[in-house]
Amino acid sequence: QVQLVESGGGLVQAGGSLRLSCAASGSDFSINGWAWYRQAPGTKRELVAGFTNDGSTNYADPAKGRFTISRDNAKNTVYLQMTSLRPDDTAVYYCNAKVRRGFWEYVYWGQGTQVTVSS
């Protein structure tokens, strides 16, 4: 089994910054892809940023120019650096990993971390 553990959420004023982390743990696995999603109350979960199959990054429009996704393969960890935060960034943020175990690929989700941006 693989677990994703997130950290780094919290309360921040508009214009501030936060860095989210998500670490994968377990045995006999490798990470094929990472992404961050978010879900605000009453809305659908939406993609924020992710790595494409060729290793490049892609961002949803609200995240472009403000958020940066990065990863540390040696630590099986993905990060989301968020700057110039706005109240409409308030949401629960989830990391998502495509995990290879043996011949199969599985999708795992973190438990979510709350980000609240006050005006």
Order of alpha helices (4+ residues) and beta strands (2+ residues): beta-beta-beta-beta-beta-beta-beta-beta-beta-beta-beta
